[in-house]
Amino acid sequence: MNKIKVLLVDDEIEMLNSIEKILSKRGDLKVQAENDPEKAIKLIERQKFNLIITDLKMGNISGMDVLKKAMLHSPEAKVIIISGYGTIEAGVEATKLGAFDFIEKPFTSKKLYDKIDLAIKEFDALPAETVSDSSIDEQTGIVSKSNQMKEIISLVNKVSQGNMTVLITGESGTGKELIARAIHKLSSRSVNPFVPVNCGALPESLFESELFGHEKGAFTGAVRTKPGLLEFANEGTFFFDEIGDMSPALQVKLLRMLEERKIRRVGGEREISIDVRIIAATNQDIENMVKEKKFREDLYFRLNMMKIEIPPLRERPEDIIPLAKYFLREVCAQHDGKKKIFSERAEELLRSYSWPGNARELQNLVSRASYLCTSTTIDSPDIPIPGVKDLSTLDNSILEMPFKDAKNKIIENFEVAYLTHYLKKNEGNVSKTAEECGIDRRHLHRLINNYNIVYED
């Protein structure tokens, strides 16, 4: 086995240096020491460690915080908690919440070595890929196994180095904002603000003021001058979510800002220069909106300097289980810290569903399953997929089919029943049904046509 990657965390410099010196005598360890717990947490978010040794009491950020972050981003890492006098109970509690072990101060180098050796034995007992392999990209934080997403990650890395405007497209729930944040995180602007705004969330009268700011007295209620969000994002990244919902009047003003890199507050006369990178996203067919004169063609060309299209989750089934496991670790760390896993039947059930709401729907379902399941293993009956509770409840004719045919039949039966229910509820209003179901309107139309769904009473 290669050298064990160790992260050592302690806000007391003398103690940190002392332990680092002890560990440096071993040739099988590659040690990275950090006395700032906040920086240590950022390291855990970006890198993979086999072993994390952290002090328990460290001011605002404790060893428990480090443990929770490790469980989320490096669940395969072994965490050893160093607990001082009066914190032994907390050390014991940390092991109950997922820490590998704890060691009480003061301790000898032999005692520390013994704890490390026990952790290494567990590494050796696991398949090699359990320690080294991960579906989380270290640079972007994106969870993926599919080739489609790996290509997108590669594109994100390239795009982040420049300053061009990016247009991200994809169905609702596919992770468009996650991609935008990854571009910002990897760029030279990462130390400055990332400011997201949903173009459909605010009425036009408020949106303009929020975006560009206003001068005192510009309108009733403007009792003071207020800089806009674009000013706040100066030297950072501004993310326009659902850009297709932006009004024609604001489209004109956004186009001018992109061309001149200047804005004017509502009620103001002075032009203000700004330096922001623009990333936009939409779940609509923006090219068709341009053809129908619902979106300005010149603005579309300005935004579409680089396009990233995120495929829906049903087109990259390899990502379903890695995402589900990531979401499960996340909710467990935020809830009670206790680890949970999926059974094979549960994973099979997750793979059999088409996920019309994409990763967002999967995240919500995993959260519910984790809270409802009292066991450490989540089984298929614990997963609240609409229309399917347990494989044992399926019709015998389906169970006799080949796996692929059975899976497609289950999906078809569910989608027809689910969409028919909501279409009847909304009296055939496709737009409202798409919104309630959390799926793209165009995709809903395709499903209605493919299944020949009749929804009139």
C-alpha positions as CSV (number, residue, x, y, z in Angstrom):
1,M,0.0,0.0,0.0
2,N,1.2,3.5,-0.7
3,K,1.9,6.0,2.1
4,I,-1.1,6.7,4.3
5,K,-2.2,10.3,3.8
6,V,-2.7,11.9,7.2
7,L,-4.2,15.2,8.1
8,L,-3.2,16.4,11.6
9,V,-5.4,19.2,13.1
10,D,-4.7,21.1,16.3
11,D,-5.0,24.8,17.0
12,E,-2.2,24.7,19.6
13,I,1.1,25.1,17.7
14,E,3.3,23.4,20.2
15,M,1.1,20.3,20.4
16,L,0.7,20.2,16.6
17,N,4.5,20.3,16.1
18,S,5.0,17.7,18.8
19,I,2.6,15.2,17.2
20,E,3.9,16.0,13.7
21,K,7.4,15.2,14.9
22,I,6.2,11.9,16.3
23,L,4.5,10.9,13.1
24,S,7.4,12.0,10.9
25,K,9.5,9.2,12.3
26,R,7.3,6.7,10.5
27,G,8.1,6.1,6.9
28,D,4.6,4.9,6.0
29,L,2.8,8.2,6.7
30,K,2.5,11.3,4.6
31,V,1.5,14.0,7.1
32,Q,-0.1,17.3,6.5
33,A,-0.4,19.5,9.6
34,E,-2.8,22.4,10.0
35,N,-3.3,24.6,13.1
36,D,-6.3,26.5,11.6
37,P,-9.4,24.2,11.9
38,E,-11.3,26.2,9.2
39,K,-8.5,25.7,6.7
40,A,-8.4,22.0,7.7
41,I,-12.1,21.7,6.8
42,K,-11.4,23.3,3.4
43,L,-8.6,20.7,2.9
44,I,-11.1,17.9,3.6
45,E,-13.5,19.3,1.1
46,R,-10.8,19.4,-1.6
47,Q,-8.6,16.4,-0.9
48,K,-8.8,12.8,0.2
49,F,-7.2,11.6,3.4
50,N,-6.8,8.1,4.7
51,L,-6.4,9.2,8.3
52,I,-7.5,12.3,10.2
53,I,-6.1,13.0,13.7
54,T,-7.8,16.0,15.3
55,D,-8.0,17.7,18.7
56,L,-11.4,17.9,20.1
57,K,-11.4,21.4,21.7
58,M,-10.4,24.0,19.2
59,G,-12.4,27.2,19.8
60,N,-15.2,28.0,17.3
61,I,-14.6,24.9,15.2
62,S,-14.3,21.6,17.2
63,G,-13.0,18.2,16.4
64,M,-16.7,17.1,16.1
65,D,-17.0,19.6,13.2
66,V,-14.0,18.1,11.6
67,L,-15.4,14.6,12.1
68,K,-18.8,15.6,10.5
69,K,-17.0,17.1,7.5
70,A,-14.8,14.0,7.1
71,M,-17.9,11.8,7.2
72,L,-19.4,13.9,4.4
73,H,-16.4,14.3,2.1
74,S,-14.1,11.4,3.1
75,P,-16.3,8.7,4.5
76,E,-13.6,6.1,4.0
77,A,-11.1,8.1,6.2
78,K,-10.5,7.0,9.8
79,V,-10.8,9.8,12.3
80,I,-9.0,9.7,15.6
81,I,-10.1,12.3,18.2
82,I,-7.6,13.7,20.7
83,S,-9.5,14.4,23.9
84,G,-8.1,16.2,27.0
85,Y,-9.0,16.1,30.6
86,G,-12.8,16.7,31.1
87,T,-13.6,15.8,27.5
88,I,-13.4,12.0,27.6
89,E,-17.1,11.6,27.5
90,A,-17.2,13.7,24.3
91,G,-14.4,11.5,22.9
92,V,-16.5,8.4,23.5
93,E,-19.5,10.1,22.0
94,A,-17.4,10.9,18.9
95,T,-16.7,7.2,18.4
96,K,-20.4,6.5,18.6
97,L,-21.0,9.1,15.8
98,G,-18.4,7.6,13.4
99,A,-14.9,8.4,14.7
100,F,-12.6,5.4,14.5
101,D,-11.2,5.9,18.0
102,F,-10.1,8.5,20.5
103,I,-6.9,9.0,22.5
104,E,-6.6,10.8,25.8
105,K,-4.1,13.4,26.7
106,P,-1.3,13.0,27.7
107,F,-0.3,10.1,25.5
108,T,2.9,8.4,24.5
109,S,4.2,8.0,21.0
110,K,3.6,4.2,21.3
111,K,0.0,4.7,22.2
112,L,-0.5,6.9,19.2
113,Y,1.3,4.4,16.9
114,D,-1.0,1.6,18.3
115,K,-4.1,3.6,17.3
116,I,-2.7,4.3,13.8
117,D,-1.7,0.6,13.3
118,L,-5.3,-0.5,14.2
119,A,-6.6,1.9,11.5
120,I,-4.1,0.6,9.0
121,K,-5.2,-2.9,9.6
122,E,-8.7,-1.9,8.7
123,F,-7.4,-0.4,5.5
124,D,-5.6,-3.6,4.6
125,A,-8.8,-5.6,5.3
126,L,-10.7,-3.5,2.7
127,P,-10.5,-3.8,-1.1
128,A,-8.0,-1.3,-2.4
129,E,-10.6,0.7,-4.3
130,T,-12.5,1.3,-1.0
131,V,-9.7,3.4,0.3
132,S,-8.6,5.2,-2.9
133,D,-11.6,5.2,-5.3
134,S,-14.2,8.0,-5.0
135,S,-17.0,9.3,-7.1
136,I,-16.4,12.8,-5.8
137,D,-14.2,15.0,-8.0
138,E,-11.7,16.6,-5.7
139,Q,-11.5,19.9,-7.6
140,T,-15.2,20.6,-8.2
141,G,-16.9,18.5,-5.5
142,I,-19.2,17.0,-8.2
143,V,-20.4,13.5,-7.6
144,S,-20.3,11.3,-10.8
145,K,-19.4,8.0,-12.3
146,S,-20.8,8.6,-15.8
147,N,-18.7,9.5,-18.8
148,Q,-21.2,12.4,-19.5
149,M,-20.5,14.1,-16.2
150,K,-16.8,13.4,-16.4
151,E,-16.8,15.3,-19.7
152,I,-18.6,18.2,-18.1
153,I,-16.1,18.2,-15.2
154,S,-13.3,18.4,-17.7
155,L,-15.1,21.3,-19.5
156,V,-15.7,23.1,-16.1
157,N,-12.0,22.9,-15.4
158,K,-11.1,24.5,-18.8
159,V,-13.9,27.1,-18.7
160,S,-13.0,28.2,-15.2
161,Q,-9.6,29.5,-16.3
162,G,-11.0,32.1,-18.6
163,N,-13.6,34.9,-18.2
164,M,-16.1,34.1,-20.9
165,T,-19.8,34.1,-20.3
166,V,-21.3,30.6,-19.8
167,L,-24.8,29.3,-20.5
168,I,-25.8,26.1,-18.6
169,T,-28.9,24.2,-19.8
170,G,-30.7,21.2,-18.4
171,E,-33.9,20.1,-16.7
172,S,-34.9,21.2,-13.3
173,G,-32.9,19.5,-10.5
174,T,-29.9,18.5,-12.7
175,G,-27.5,20.7,-10.7
176,K,-27.0,23.8,-12.9
177,E,-26.1,26.0,-9.9
178,L,-23.6,23.3,-8.7
179,I,-21.8,23.6,-12.0
180,A,-21.9,27.4,-11.8
181,R,-20.4,27.3,-8.3
182,A,-17.7,24.9,-9.4
183,I,-16.7,27.2,-12.2
184,H,-16.4,30.1,-9.7
185,K,-14.6,28.0,-7.2
186,L,-11.9,27.0,-9.7
187,S,-11.5,30.5,-11.1
188,S,-9.2,33.4,-10.1
189,R,-12.4,35.1,-8.8
190,S,-13.0,32.4,-6.1
191,V,-11.9,34.8,-3.3
192,N,-14.7,37.2,-4.3
193,P,-18.5,36.8,-4.1
194,F,-20.6,34.3,-6.0
195,V,-24.0,35.9,-6.2
196,P,-27.0,33.8,-7.5
197,V,-30.4,35.2,-8.4
198,N,-33.5,33.5,-9.7
199,C,-34.9,35.5,-12.6
200,G,-38.4,34.2,-12.0
201,A,-38.6,34.7,-8.2
202,L,-39.0,38.5,-8.2
203,P,-41.5,40.8,-10.0
204,E,-39.9,43.1,-12.6
205,S,-40.4,46.2,-10.5
206,L,-38.4,44.8,-7.6
207,F,-35.9,42.8,-9.8
208,E,-34.5,45.9,-11.5
209,S,-33.8,47.6,-8.2
210,E,-32.3,44.4,-6.7
211,L,-30.1,43.9,-9.7
212,F,-28.9,47.4,-10.4
213,G,-29.6,49.1,-7.1
214,H,-31.3,52.4,-6.6
215,E,-30.7,56.0,-5.4
216,K,-32.4,57.6,-2.5
217,G,-35.8,58.9,-3.5
218,A,-35.9,57.0,-6.8
219,F,-39.4,55.6,-5.9
220,T,-41.7,55.5,-2.9
221,G,-40.0,53.7,-0.1
222,A,-36.5,54.3,-1.4
223,V,-35.4,56.0,1.8
224,R,-31.7,55.4,1.2
225,T,-29.3,54.6,-1.6
226,K,-28.9,50.9,-2.1
227,P,-26.2,49.3,-4.3
228,G,-27.4,46.4,-6.5
229,L,-26.4,42.8,-6.5
230,L,-24.3,43.3,-9.5
231,E,-22.2,45.8,-7.6
232,F,-21.9,43.4,-4.7
233,A,-20.6,40.8,-7.1
234,N,-17.9,43.1,-8.4
235,E,-14.7,41.1,-9.2
236,G,-16.7,37.9,-8.5
237,T,-19.3,35.8,-10.4
238,F,-23.0,36.6,-11.0
239,F,-25.3,33.6,-11.6
240,F,-28.6,34.3,-13.4
241,D,-30.7,31.2,-12.7
242,E,-33.7,30.6,-15.0
243,I,-32.6,33.4,-17.4
244,G,-35.5,32.4,-19.7
245,D,-37.9,34.0,-17.2
246,M,-36.3,37.4,-17.5
247,S,-38.6,40.2,-18.8
248,P,-37.9,41.8,-22.2
249,A,-37.2,45.2,-20.6
250,L,-34.6,43.7,-18.3
251,Q,-33.1,41.7,-21.2
252,V,-32.3,45.0,-22.9
253,K,-30.6,46.3,-19.8
254,L,-28.6,43.1,-19.2
255,L,-27.4,43.2,-22.8
256,R,-26.2,46.7,-22.4
257,M,-24.4,45.8,-19.2
258,L,-22.7,42.8,-20.9
259,E,-21.6,45.1,-23.8
260,E,-20.4,48.0,-21.8
261,R,-19.7,46.5,-18.4
262,K,-21.4,49.4,-16.8
263,I,-24.7,49.8,-14.8
264,R,-26.8,52.7,-13.7
265,R,-28.9,52.5,-10.5
266,V,-32.6,53.1,-10.7
267,G,-33.1,56.9,-10.4
268,G,-29.4,57.5,-10.8
269,E,-27.5,59.5,-13.5
270,R,-23.9,58.2,-12.9
271,E,-22.7,55.1,-14.7
272,I,-20.8,52.6,-12.5
273,S,-18.1,50.3,-14.0
274,I,-18.3,46.7,-12.8
275,D,-16.1,43.6,-13.3
276,V,-18.2,40.5,-13.0
277,R,-18.2,37.1,-14.7
278,I,-21.7,36.2,-15.9
279,I,-23.0,32.6,-15.8
280,A,-26.6,32.0,-16.8
281,A,-28.8,28.9,-16.6
282,T,-32.2,27.8,-17.9
283,N,-34.4,24.7,-18.0
284,Q,-36.3,26.0,-21.1
285,D,-35.6,25.6,-24.8
286,I,-33.8,28.9,-25.1
287,E,-33.1,28.5,-28.8
288,N,-36.8,27.9,-29.5
289,M,-37.6,31.0,-27.3
290,V,-35.4,33.0,-29.6
291,K,-37.2,31.7,-32.7
292,E,-40.5,32.6,-31.1
293,K,-39.2,36.1,-30.2
294,K,-39.6,35.4,-26.5
295,F,-35.9,35.9,-25.8
296,R,-33.6,38.4,-27.5
297,E,-31.3,36.8,-30.1
298,D,-28.5,39.3,-29.4
299,L,-28.6,38.6,-25.7
300,Y,-28.6,34.8,-26.4
301,F,-25.5,35.1,-28.4
302,R,-23.8,37.1,-25.7
303,L,-24.7,34.5,-23.0
304,N,-23.9,31.5,-25.2
305,M,-20.2,32.1,-25.5
306,M,-19.7,28.6,-23.9
307,K,-22.6,26.2,-23.4
308,I,-22.7,23.4,-20.9
309,E,-25.7,21.0,-21.2
310,I,-26.3,18.8,-18.3
311,P,-28.1,15.5,-19.2
312,P,-31.0,14.3,-17.0
313,L,-30.3,11.7,-14.3
314,R,-32.3,9.0,-16.3
315,E,-29.7,9.3,-19.1
316,R,-26.7,8.7,-16.7
317,P,-27.9,5.8,-14.5
318,E,-24.3,5.2,-13.3
319,D,-24.6,8.3,-11.2
320,I,-27.8,7.3,-9.3
321,I,-26.1,5.2,-6.6
322,P,-23.0,7.4,-6.1
323,L,-25.3,10.4,-5.7
324,A,-27.7,8.5,-3.3
325,K,-24.7,7.5,-1.1
326,Y,-23.4,11.0,-1.1
327,F,-26.8,12.5,-0.1
328,L,-27.1,9.8,2.6
329,R,-23.8,10.6,4.1
330,E,-24.7,14.3,4.0
331,V,-28.1,13.9,5.7
332,C,-26.6,11.5,8.4
333,A,-23.8,14.0,9.2
334,Q,-26.4,16.9,9.5
335,H,-28.9,14.8,11.5
336,D,-27.3,12.6,14.2
337,G,-24.0,11.7,12.8
338,K,-24.8,8.0,12.7
339,K,-23.8,6.2,9.5
340,K,-26.4,4.4,7.4
341,I,-26.1,2.3,4.2
342,F,-28.4,1.1,1.4
343,S,-29.2,-2.6,1.0
344,E,-28.7,-4.3,-2.4
345,R,-32.5,-4.3,-2.8
346,A,-32.7,-0.6,-2.0
347,E,-30.0,0.2,-4.6
348,E,-31.8,-1.9,-7.2
349,L,-35.0,0.0,-6.5
350,L,-33.3,3.3,-6.8
351,R,-31.8,2.3,-10.2
352,S,-35.2,1.1,-11.4
353,Y,-36.8,4.6,-11.2
354,S,-36.6,7.2,-13.9
355,W,-36.2,10.3,-11.6
356,P,-38.2,12.9,-13.4
357,G,-37.1,15.4,-10.8
358,N,-33.5,14.5,-11.3
359,A,-30.8,14.8,-8.5
360,R,-33.0,17.1,-6.5
361,E,-35.8,14.5,-6.3
362,L,-33.2,11.8,-5.4
363,Q,-31.8,14.0,-2.6
364,N,-35.3,14.7,-1.2
365,L,-36.2,11.0,-1.3
366,V,-32.9,9.9,0.4
367,S,-33.5,12.5,3.1
368,R,-36.9,11.1,3.9
369,A,-35.7,7.5,3.8
370,S,-32.9,8.3,6.2
371,Y,-35.2,10.0,8.7
372,L,-37.9,7.3,8.5
373,C,-35.6,4.3,8.7
374,T,-34.7,3.4,12.3
375,S,-32.1,0.8,11.2
376,T,-28.6,1.4,10.1
377,T,-29.5,-0.3,6.8
378,I,-32.0,1.3,4.5
379,D,-34.0,-1.4,2.6
380,S,-36.4,-1.1,-0.3
381,P,-39.6,-0.8,1.9
382,D,-38.0,2.3,3.5
383,I,-37.7,4.1,0.1
384,P,-40.8,6.1,-0.6
385,I,-40.8,5.9,-4.4
386,P,-44.4,6.7,-5.6
387,G,-46.1,3.6,-6.8
388,V,-43.4,1.1,-5.8
389,K,-42.6,0.2,-2.2
390,D,-41.0,-3.3,-2.3
391,L,-40.1,-5.7,-5.1
392,S,-42.1,-8.4,-3.4
393,T,-45.3,-6.4,-4.1
394,L,-44.8,-6.5,-7.9
395,D,-47.1,-8.4,-10.2
396,N,-45.8,-11.9,-11.0
397,S,-45.9,-11.2,-14.7
398,I,-43.4,-8.4,-14.2
399,L,-41.2,-10.6,-12.0
400,E,-41.0,-13.2,-14.8
401,M,-39.7,-10.7,-17.3
402,P,-36.0,-10.2,-18.0
403,F,-34.6,-7.5,-15.7
404,K,-34.4,-4.7,-18.4
405,D,-38.0,-5.4,-19.6
406,A,-39.3,-5.5,-16.0
407,K,-37.5,-2.3,-15.1
408,N,-39.0,-0.5,-18.2
409,K,-42.5,-1.8,-17.4
410,I,-42.3,-0.6,-13.8
411,I,-41.2,2.8,-14.9
412,E,-44.0,3.0,-17.6
413,N,-46.7,2.0,-15.1
414,F,-45.5,4.5,-12.6
415,E,-45.1,7.4,-15.0
416,V,-48.6,6.9,-16.5
417,A,-50.3,6.7,-13.1
418,Y,-48.3,9.5,-11.6
419,L,-48.7,12.0,-14.5
420,T,-52.4,11.1,-15.1
421,H,-53.1,11.9,-11.5
422,Y,-51.5,15.4,-11.7
423,L,-52.9,16.2,-15.1
424,K,-56.4,15.4,-13.8
425,K,-55.7,17.4,-10.6
426,N,-54.7,20.4,-12.8
427,E,-57.4,20.0,-15.3
428,G,-55.0,19.3,-18.1
429,N,-52.8,22.3,-17.5
430,V,-49.4,21.0,-18.7
431,S,-47.3,23.9,-17.5
432,K,-48.8,23.7,-14.0
433,T,-48.4,19.9,-13.9
434,A,-44.7,20.2,-15.0
435,E,-44.0,22.7,-12.3
436,E,-45.7,20.6,-9.5
437,C,-43.9,17.4,-10.7
438,G,-40.6,19.1,-10.9
439,I,-39.9,18.1,-14.5
440,D,-39.3,20.0,-17.7
441,R,-42.4,21.0,-19.7
442,R,-41.0,19.6,-23.0
443,H,-40.2,16.3,-21.3
444,L,-43.8,16.1,-19.9
445,H,-45.1,16.6,-23.5
446,R,-42.9,13.8,-24.7
447,L,-44.2,11.4,-22.0
448,I,-47.8,12.3,-22.7
449,N,-47.3,11.5,-26.4
450,N,-45.2,8.4,-25.9
451,Y,-47.7,6.8,-23.5
452,N,-50.7,8.3,-25.2
453,I,-51.9,9.5,-21.8
454,V,-55.6,10.6,-21.7
455,Y,-56.2,12.9,-18.7
456,E,-59.7,14.4,-19.4
457,D,-62.4,13.5,-16.9
